[in-house]
């Protein structure tokens, strides 16, 4: 944990629903609805494995998701970060309906794209 991840997307059909997996189980506070959760992350397209965004590329400044559950981020983040622990690294695979849907985003995420994120939980409510 801590270093920017390298992700390989399998040559298989994307899962139909939201998928979360703790690659590294954290030992700190558990993220719950309503919390402010600071994270480092990298995002990849399932279809081609290309990275489209990463906090590590911007000087590794953590990004805060707040309030978790209704934060102004894609719904897959609001749902996929619940239960993550500080110090952990979570893989979140987000289907299009919980991501950017049919419209895609910014020319780097195509229509109906499944998204793959690797997220390191830095703090919950300011506590690391």
C-alpha positions as CSV (number, residue, x, y, z in Angstrom):
1,X,0.0,0.0,0.0
2,X,1.1,3.6,-0.5
3,X,2.7,3.3,-4.0
4,X,0.7,3.7,-7.1
5,X,-0.7,0.4,-8.2
6,X,-0.3,-1.4,-11.6
7,X,-3.5,-3.0,-12.7
8,X,-4.1,-5.7,-15.3
9,X,-7.7,-6.1,-16.4
10,X,-8.7,-9.7,-17.2
11,X,-9.6,-10.7,-20.7
12,X,-13.1,-11.7,-19.6
13,X,-16.6,-10.3,-19.4
14,X,-17.0,-7.5,-16.9
15,X,-19.1,-8.4,-13.8
16,X,-22.7,-7.4,-13.9
17,X,-22.8,-5.7,-10.5
18,X,-20.6,-3.8,-8.1
19,X,-17.6,-5.8,-6.9
20,X,-15.4,-4.9,-4.0
21,X,-12.3,-6.8,-2.8
22,X,-9.9,-5.8,-0.1
23,X,-6.4,-6.5,-1.6
24,X,-4.9,-5.3,1.7
25,X,-7.1,-5.4,4.8
26,X,-6.8,-2.2,6.8
27,X,-6.7,-2.1,10.6
28,X,-8.0,1.4,11.2
29,X,-11.4,3.0,11.3
30,X,-14.2,1.6,9.1
31,X,-15.8,3.9,6.5
32,X,-19.5,4.3,7.0
33,X,-22.3,6.3,5.4
34,X,-21.9,10.0,6.3
35,X,-18.1,9.8,6.9
36,X,-15.5,11.9,5.2
37,X,-13.1,9.4,3.6
38,X,-9.7,10.5,2.3
39,X,-8.3,8.2,-0.4
40,X,-5.5,7.7,-3.0
41,X,-6.8,6.1,-6.1
42,X,-6.2,5.0,-9.7
43,X,-9.0,4.3,-12.2
44,X,-8.9,2.1,-15.3
45,X,-11.2,1.2,-18.1
46,X,-12.3,-2.5,-18.1
47,X,-12.5,-2.6,-21.9
48,X,-8.8,-1.7,-22.6
49,X,-7.1,-1.6,-19.2
50,X,-6.1,2.1,-19.7
51,X,-5.7,4.3,-16.7
52,X,-7.9,7.4,-17.0
53,X,-7.2,9.1,-13.7
54,X,-5.1,8.7,-10.6
55,X,-4.5,10.9,-7.5
56,X,-0.9,9.7,-7.5
57,X,-0.4,11.6,-10.8
58,X,-1.3,14.9,-9.0
59,X,1.4,14.9,-6.3
60,X,-0.4,12.1,-4.3
61,X,-2.7,14.6,-2.6
62,X,-5.6,12.5,-1.1
63,X,-9.1,13.0,-2.5
64,X,-11.9,13.2,0.0
65,X,-15.3,11.6,-0.5
66,X,-17.8,13.3,1.7
67,X,-20.3,12.6,2.9
68,X,-19.9,8.9,2.0
69,X,-23.1,7.5,0.6
70,X,-24.2,10.8,-1.0
71,X,-21.0,12.5,-2.0
72,X,-20.8,14.2,-5.4
73,X,-18.9,11.3,-7.0
74,X,-20.2,8.3,-9.0
75,X,-22.5,6.1,-7.1
76,X,-20.1,3.2,-7.3
77,X,-17.7,5.1,-5.1
78,X,-20.4,5.9,-2.6
79,X,-21.4,2.3,-2.4
80,X,-18.0,0.6,-2.9
81,X,-16.1,2.5,-0.1
82,X,-18.6,1.6,2.7
83,X,-16.8,-0.9,5.0
84,X,-13.3,-0.1,3.8
85,X,-10.8,0.4,6.6
86,X,-8.0,3.0,7.0
87,X,-4.7,1.4,5.9
88,X,-6.5,-0.8,3.4
89,X,-6.3,-1.1,-0.3
90,X,-9.7,-1.9,-2.0
91,X,-10.4,-3.0,-5.5
92,X,-13.7,-1.7,-6.7
93,X,-15.2,-2.8,-10.1
94,X,-18.1,-0.5,-11.0
95,X,-20.7,-1.3,-13.6
96,X,-21.8,1.5,-16.0
97,X,-25.1,2.2,-14.2
98,X,-23.1,3.1,-11.1
99,X,-20.5,4.9,-13.1
100,X,-20.9,7.3,-16.0
101,X,-23.5,5.2,-17.9
102,X,-24.3,5.7,-21.6
103,X,-22.7,9.2,-21.7
104,X,-19.2,8.2,-20.6
105,X,-16.9,11.0,-19.3
106,X,-14.4,13.4,-20.7
107,X,-13.4,11.5,-23.8
108,X,-11.4,9.1,-21.6
109,X,-14.3,6.9,-20.4
110,X,-16.4,5.4,-23.2
111,X,-20.2,4.9,-23.1
112,X,-21.3,2.0,-20.9
113,X,-17.8,1.4,-19.6
114,X,-17.1,-0.7,-16.6
115,X,-14.6,1.0,-14.3
116,X,-11.8,-0.5,-12.2
117,X,-10.5,1.4,-9.2
118,X,-7.7,0.6,-6.8
119,X,-8.3,2.8,-3.7
120,X,-6.1,3.2,-0.6
121,X,-8.0,4.5,2.4
122,X,-5.8,7.2,4.0
123,X,-8.2,8.5,6.7
124,X,-11.8,8.4,7.9
125,X,-13.1,11.7,9.4
126,X,-9.5,12.9,9.6
127,X,-8.3,9.9,11.6
128,X,-5.5,7.9,10.1
